[in-house]
Amino acid sequence: MAAIILRFYFHNQNTKLEKIFLYRSKTVQQVIENEKFNNFKFMRLLAACMVIFYHSYAFTNEKNDPLKVITNGAISFSYLGLAIFFFLSGLLVTQSFYHSSSWRNFLWKRFLRLYPAAWLAILTCMFILGPLVTVFPFVKYFTNDLFFQYASSLSLVRVTYLLPGVFLHSPVDPSVNSPLWSISLELKLYLGLLIFAILRFPFKKTILVFLIIAAVFIEHFFYNATENAVKNFYNGFVLYPYVAYAPYFLIGVLYFIYHNKIVSNLFIALGALIITCISIKLNLFFLTRLIVIPILVLYASSLKPTLIKKITPKPDLSYGLYVFAYPVQQVISQITGTTNIAAWKMTLLCIICTLPFAFFSWYLVEKKALSFKRRMR
C-alpha cells in the first residue's frame, strides 16, 4: 500500500527518494523465493543468541537484560528472539506446505526438521549429562519416575523438564532444558496449519486475523479467566505461549498468503521503528508489537544479503544452538557459580561450548535427516 501511494505521488519523477523508497522495495515473495535474496539463516542464528543472552542474565546476579531495562519492561531479548523464530516459522512453513506434493510429504518434512535434533538433545541429557551430574546413584537415577517422564518428552507433544537429582542447586530452577516448550508449541502450530489448510470453510483469512486480535485481548485483559477455564479440561495447560508467541506464527502465515502484496522497504521499516518507540513510551507496545516486529524482521531479513551471508556460517546452526544451550548454561553455572561470571561472559562461554554440539547436530543428524525429505510423496 505504501509503495502504491508513493508511486502515485512521484508519478513520472525520477528522484533519489523514489529510487530509495520504490525501486528498492521488495515483496515477501521476492524475499523468500531464493536464499540468495534473504538472511533467514542469519536471523534465526541471531534469534537463538538472543534467547541465550536472556537466559544468561537469569543465571547471574544481573537479573534484567539491557533490552528489558531500556524499554521499561516492554520487551526482552528472549521475547524478541522467540518472536523472530515464530514469525519466520509461520512464513517459511506455510511456503513449505504449498510447495509440498501432499499433506503426508509436508508432515514428513516437518518431522525431519523438528524431531531428530530435539531427540538428540533429549537423549544426550538423559543418558550422558544426567548420569554425569546427578546426585543420585546410577540405579536410582535410571529407575526414578522423573527419568521416564523426561523420556516422554520425545513425543514433543507434552514436554517435561526434570531429571532425577540433576541441577538441584541451580540458581534458576532444576529444569534441564526449559526452551523445549517452544518446540512443542511449534509442533502444535504445524498440525494446526495443516488442518486449517486442508479443511474447506469460508473466511479463512478473516478467522486468522480474528485469532491474532483475540490473542492480544486475552493476554492483556482476560488471561486468568481464560487459563482457568481451559484448566478445567486440562490441568497442566499454560496459556501464555499461545497468546504471546503463536500470533507471530499466524502473522507469518498471513504474510505468505499475501506474499505478492506485502512490501518491505526502508520507508516502511523506519515507520515501524518510530511506532515502536512511541508505543513503548506510551505503554502501548502490546498493541503494536504484532505489527512492527514482523515488519522489522522482514526488512532485516532482506537487508544486504550478500554481505550478511559472508559472516553467516554455511551450516544451519540455529536449531542445534537453541536446543543444547540451556543444559550447557546449567553446567557452566554449576561449575563457575553465579557471582563469579558476568552475563555477557556467560553468553560468550555458552555459545563457544554449545557450538560443537550444534555442528554435530547439523552435520550428523539434521542435514542427514533432511536428505530423506523426498522419500515420502
C-alpha positions as CSV (number, residue, x, y, z in Angstrom):
1,M,0.0,0.0,0.0
2,A,2.8,2.4,0.9
3,A,4.5,1.6,-2.4
4,I,1.4,2.3,-4.4
5,I,0.8,5.7,-2.7
6,L,4.5,6.7,-3.3
7,R,4.3,5.7,-6.9
8,F,1.2,7.9,-7.4
9,Y,2.9,10.8,-5.7
10,F,6.1,10.5,-7.6
11,H,4.5,9.7,-10.9
12,N,6.9,10.4,-13.8
13,Q,9.5,11.9,-11.5
14,N,13.0,10.4,-11.4
15,T,14.2,11.4,-7.9
16,K,16.6,9.8,-5.4
17,L,13.7,9.5,-2.9
18,E,11.8,7.5,-5.5
19,K,14.7,5.1,-6.0
20,I,15.2,4.6,-2.3
21,F,11.6,4.1,-1.4
22,L,10.2,2.4,-4.5
23,Y,12.8,0.6,-6.6
24,R,14.4,-0.9,-3.5
25,S,11.1,-2.2,-2.3
26,K,10.7,-6.0,-2.2
27,T,7.6,-8.1,-1.9
28,V,7.5,-11.0,0.5
29,Q,7.7,-13.4,-2.5
30,Q,10.9,-11.7,-3.7
31,V,12.4,-12.1,-0.3
32,I,11.5,-15.8,0.3
33,E,11.8,-17.2,-3.2
34,N,15.5,-17.6,-3.3
35,E,18.1,-18.0,-0.4
36,K,20.3,-15.5,-2.3
37,F,17.8,-12.7,-1.5
38,N,17.4,-13.2,2.2
39,N,19.2,-13.6,5.5
40,F,16.8,-16.0,7.2
41,K,19.6,-18.3,8.3
42,F,21.4,-15.4,10.0
43,M,18.2,-14.1,11.6
44,R,17.5,-17.5,13.1
45,L,21.0,-17.7,14.4
46,L,20.7,-14.2,15.9
47,A,17.4,-15.1,17.5
48,A,19.0,-18.2,19.2
49,C,21.8,-16.0,20.5
50,M,19.2,-13.5,21.9
51,V,17.5,-16.3,23.9
52,I,20.9,-17.5,25.2
53,F,21.7,-13.9,26.2
54,Y,18.5,-13.5,28.1
55,H,18.9,-16.8,30.0
56,S,22.4,-15.8,30.9
57,Y,21.0,-13.0,33.0
58,A,18.8,-15.4,34.8
59,F,21.9,-17.4,35.8
60,T,23.7,-14.3,37.2
61,N,23.0,-11.5,39.6
62,E,22.2,-9.2,36.7
63,K,18.6,-10.1,36.6
64,N,17.3,-8.0,33.7
65,D,18.7,-7.9,30.2
66,P,19.5,-4.5,28.7
67,L,16.6,-4.5,26.2
68,K,14.1,-5.0,29.0
69,V,15.7,-2.2,31.0
70,I,15.8,0.2,28.0
71,T,12.1,-0.5,27.1
72,N,10.9,-0.3,30.7
73,G,9.9,-4.0,30.6
74,A,8.0,-3.8,27.3
75,I,10.2,-6.4,25.6
76,S,13.2,-8.7,26.4
77,F,15.8,-10.3,24.2
78,S,14.1,-13.6,24.8
79,Y,10.7,-12.3,23.7
80,L,12.3,-10.7,20.6
81,G,14.2,-13.9,19.7
82,L,11.2,-16.1,20.0
83,A,9.1,-13.6,18.0
84,I,11.6,-13.8,15.2
85,F,11.6,-17.6,15.4
86,F,7.8,-18.0,15.3
87,F,7.2,-15.3,12.6
88,L,9.8,-16.8,10.3
89,S,8.5,-20.3,11.0
90,G,4.9,-19.3,10.1
91,L,6.2,-17.7,6.9
92,L,8.5,-20.5,5.7
93,V,6.5,-23.4,6.9
94,T,3.4,-22.1,5.1
95,Q,5.6,-21.9,2.0
96,S,6.7,-25.4,2.6
97,F,3.1,-26.6,2.8
98,Y,2.2,-25.0,-0.6
99,H,5.3,-26.5,-2.2
100,S,4.7,-30.0,-0.8
101,S,3.4,-32.7,-3.1
102,S,0.9,-33.8,-0.4
103,W,-0.1,-33.4,3.2
104,R,2.0,-36.6,4.0
105,N,5.0,-35.0,2.3
106,F,4.5,-31.8,4.4
107,L,4.3,-33.7,7.7
108,W,7.3,-35.8,6.8
109,K,9.4,-32.7,6.1
110,R,8.3,-31.1,9.3
111,F,9.1,-34.3,11.2
112,L,12.6,-34.4,9.8
113,R,13.2,-30.8,10.6
114,L,11.8,-30.9,14.2
115,Y,12.4,-34.3,15.7
116,P,15.9,-35.6,15.1
117,A,17.7,-32.6,16.7
118,A,15.2,-32.5,19.6
119,W,15.7,-36.2,20.1
120,L,19.4,-35.8,20.1
121,A,19.2,-33.1,22.8
122,I,16.8,-35.0,24.9
123,L,18.7,-38.3,24.7
124,T,22.0,-36.6,25.4
125,C,20.6,-35.1,28.6
126,M,19.1,-38.4,29.6
127,F,22.0,-40.7,29.0
128,I,25.1,-38.6,29.2
129,L,24.6,-35.3,31.0
130,G,22.2,-36.7,33.6
131,P,24.3,-39.6,34.8
132,L,27.4,-37.3,35.0
133,V,25.8,-34.6,37.2
134,T,23.1,-36.3,39.2
135,V,23.4,-36.6,42.9
136,F,21.6,-40.0,42.8
137,P,23.2,-43.4,42.4
138,F,23.0,-44.7,38.8
139,V,20.4,-47.4,39.6
140,K,18.2,-44.9,41.4
141,Y,18.6,-42.4,38.6
142,F,17.6,-44.8,35.8
143,T,14.7,-46.2,37.7
144,N,13.2,-42.9,39.0
145,D,9.8,-41.8,37.7
146,L,11.3,-38.4,36.6
147,F,13.6,-40.3,34.2
148,F,10.7,-41.9,32.4
149,Q,8.6,-38.7,32.5
150,Y,11.5,-36.9,30.8
151,A,11.7,-39.7,28.2
152,S,8.0,-39.0,27.3
153,S,9.2,-35.6,26.0
154,L,10.5,-37.4,22.9
155,S,6.9,-37.1,21.6
156,L,7.3,-33.3,21.8
157,V,3.5,-33.3,22.5
158,R,4.0,-32.6,26.2
159,V,7.4,-31.7,27.5
160,T,8.8,-32.3,31.0
161,Y,11.9,-30.7,32.3
162,L,13.3,-32.5,35.3
163,L,15.7,-35.4,35.6
164,P,16.3,-37.1,38.9
165,G,18.9,-35.4,41.1
166,V,20.0,-33.1,38.3
167,F,20.7,-29.4,38.8
168,L,19.1,-29.4,42.2
169,H,21.2,-26.3,43.3
170,S,20.7,-24.3,40.1
171,P,20.2,-20.5,40.7
172,V,17.3,-20.6,38.3
173,D,15.5,-23.9,38.7
174,P,16.4,-27.6,38.2
175,S,15.0,-27.6,34.7
176,V,17.3,-29.5,32.3
177,N,16.1,-27.8,29.1
178,S,13.4,-25.2,29.5
179,P,13.3,-23.9,25.9
180,L,11.9,-27.2,24.7
181,W,8.4,-25.9,25.4
182,S,8.7,-23.8,22.2
183,I,9.5,-26.8,20.1
184,S,6.3,-28.4,21.4
185,L,4.4,-25.3,20.5
186,E,5.9,-25.4,17.0
187,L,4.7,-28.9,16.5
188,K,1.1,-28.0,17.5
189,L,1.2,-25.0,15.2
190,Y,2.4,-27.2,12.3
191,L,-0.5,-29.5,12.9
192,G,-2.9,-26.6,13.2
193,L,-1.7,-25.1,9.9
194,L,-2.2,-28.5,8.2
195,I,-5.8,-28.8,9.5
196,F,-6.5,-25.2,8.6
197,A,-5.2,-25.6,5.1
198,I,-6.8,-28.8,4.1
199,L,-10.3,-28.2,5.6
200,R,-12.6,-26.2,3.3
201,F,-14.6,-23.5,5.0
202,P,-15.2,-19.8,4.3
203,F,-13.5,-16.7,5.7
204,K,-10.2,-18.4,6.5
205,K,-8.2,-15.2,6.3
206,T,-10.7,-13.3,8.4
207,I,-10.5,-16.1,11.0
208,L,-6.7,-15.8,11.1
209,V,-7.0,-12.1,11.8
210,F,-9.6,-12.7,14.5
211,L,-7.4,-15.2,16.2
212,I,-4.5,-12.8,16.3
213,I,-6.6,-9.9,17.7
214,A,-8.3,-12.3,20.2
215,A,-4.8,-13.4,21.5
216,V,-3.9,-9.8,22.2
217,F,-7.0,-9.1,24.2
218,I,-6.9,-12.4,26.0
219,E,-3.3,-11.9,27.1
220,H,-3.9,-8.4,28.5
221,F,-7.5,-8.4,29.7
222,F,-8.8,-12.0,30.1
223,Y,-5.7,-14.0,30.8
224,N,-6.6,-15.6,34.2
225,A,-10.2,-16.3,33.3
226,T,-9.3,-18.0,30.0
227,E,-6.5,-20.1,31.5
228,N,-8.6,-21.2,34.5
229,A,-11.4,-22.1,32.1
230,V,-9.1,-24.3,30.0
231,K,-7.6,-25.9,33.1
232,N,-11.0,-27.3,33.9
233,F,-10.4,-29.7,31.0
234,Y,-6.6,-29.9,31.1
235,N,-5.0,-29.1,34.4
236,G,-1.4,-28.8,33.1
237,F,-2.3,-26.2,30.5
238,V,-0.3,-23.0,30.3
239,L,-1.9,-20.2,28.2
240,Y,1.0,-17.8,27.8
241,P,2.8,-19.4,24.8
242,Y,-0.4,-19.5,22.8
243,V,-1.3,-15.8,23.3
244,A,2.2,-14.4,23.3
245,Y,4.0,-16.3,20.5
246,A,1.5,-18.3,18.4
247,P,0.2,-15.0,16.9
248,Y,3.6,-14.4,15.3
249,F,3.3,-17.7,13.6
250,L,-0.2,-16.8,12.3
251,I,1.1,-13.5,11.1
252,G,3.8,-15.3,9.2
253,V,1.1,-17.4,7.6
254,L,-0.7,-14.2,6.6
255,Y,2.5,-12.8,5.2
256,F,2.8,-15.8,2.9
257,I,-0.8,-15.7,1.9
258,Y,-0.3,-12.1,0.8
259,H,3.2,-12.6,-0.4
260,N,2.6,-10.7,-3.7
261,K,1.0,-7.7,-1.9
262,I,3.0,-7.1,1.2
263,V,6.0,-4.8,0.6
264,S,9.2,-4.2,2.6
265,N,11.4,-1.2,2.2
266,L,13.4,1.4,4.3
267,F,10.5,3.8,4.5
268,I,8.1,1.2,6.0
269,A,10.8,-0.1,8.4
270,L,11.6,3.4,9.6
271,G,7.8,4.0,10.2
272,A,7.6,0.7,12.2
273,L,10.7,1.8,14.2
274,I,9.1,5.2,15.1
275,I,5.8,3.5,16.0
276,T,7.8,1.1,18.2
277,C,9.5,3.9,20.1
278,I,6.3,5.9,20.6
279,S,4.2,2.9,21.7
280,I,6.9,1.8,24.2
281,K,6.9,5.4,25.6
282,L,3.1,5.3,25.9
283,N,3.0,1.8,27.3
284,L,1.1,0.6,24.3
285,F,3.6,-1.7,22.8
286,F,1.4,-4.7,23.5
287,L,-1.0,-3.3,20.8
288,T,1.7,-2.6,18.2
289,R,4.3,-5.3,18.6
290,L,2.5,-7.8,16.4
291,I,2.6,-5.3,13.6
292,V,6.0,-3.7,14.0
293,I,8.2,-6.7,14.8
294,P,7.2,-8.7,11.7
295,I,7.8,-5.6,9.6
296,L,11.2,-5.0,11.0
297,V,12.2,-8.7,10.9
298,L,11.2,-9.0,7.2
299,Y,13.2,-5.8,6.4
300,A,16.2,-7.1,8.3
301,S,15.9,-10.4,6.6
302,S,16.3,-8.8,3.1
303,L,19.0,-6.3,4.1
304,K,22.3,-6.7,2.2
305,P,22.1,-10.5,1.8
306,T,25.4,-10.7,0.0
307,L,27.3,-9.0,2.9
308,I,25.4,-10.8,5.7
309,K,26.0,-14.2,4.1
310,K,29.7,-13.7,4.3
311,I,29.5,-13.7,8.1
312,T,26.9,-16.4,8.3
313,P,28.1,-20.0,8.9
314,K,27.2,-22.3,6.0
315,P,25.7,-24.9,8.2
316,D,22.4,-24.0,9.8
317,L,23.4,-24.0,13.4
318,S,20.5,-22.1,14.9
319,Y,18.4,-25.1,15.9
320,G,21.2,-27.1,17.4
321,L,22.4,-24.0,19.3
322,Y,18.9,-23.4,20.6
323,V,18.2,-27.0,21.9
324,F,21.6,-27.5,23.5
325,A,22.3,-24.1,25.0
326,Y,20.3,-24.3,28.2
327,P,21.8,-27.5,29.5
328,V,25.2,-26.0,28.8
329,Q,24.3,-22.9,30.7
330,Q,23.2,-25.0,33.6
331,V,26.5,-26.9,33.6
332,I,28.5,-23.6,33.4
333,S,26.6,-22.1,36.2
334,Q,27.2,-25.2,38.3
335,I,30.9,-25.1,37.7
336,T,31.5,-21.3,37.9
337,G,28.9,-20.1,40.4
338,T,26.6,-17.2,39.6
339,T,28.6,-14.5,41.3
340,N,31.8,-15.3,39.5
341,I,30.8,-14.6,36.0
342,A,29.0,-11.7,34.2
343,A,26.1,-12.2,31.9
344,W,27.9,-11.3,28.7
345,K,30.7,-13.7,29.7
346,M,28.2,-16.5,30.4
347,T,26.7,-15.8,26.9
348,L,30.0,-16.0,25.2
349,L,31.1,-19.0,27.1
350,C,27.8,-20.8,26.5
351,I,27.9,-20.1,22.7
352,I,31.5,-21.4,22.5
353,C,30.7,-24.5,24.4
354,T,27.5,-25.2,22.6
355,L,28.8,-24.7,19.0
356,P,30.4,-28.2,18.9
357,F,27.0,-29.7,19.7
358,A,25.4,-27.5,17.1
359,F,27.9,-28.6,14.5
360,F,27.5,-32.2,15.4
361,S,23.7,-31.9,15.4
362,W,23.7,-30.3,11.9
363,Y,26.2,-32.5,10.1
364,L,25.5,-35.8,11.7
365,V,21.8,-35.5,12.4
366,E,19.8,-32.6,10.9
367,K,21.5,-32.5,7.5
368,K,21.3,-36.3,7.1
369,A,17.7,-36.3,8.2
370,L,16.7,-33.6,5.7
371,S,18.3,-35.6,2.9
372,F,15.4,-38.1,3.3
373,K,12.6,-35.4,2.8
374,R,11.8,-36.7,-0.7
375,R,11.3,-40.3,0.5
376,M,7.6,-39.7,1.1
377,R,5.4,-38.1,-1.5
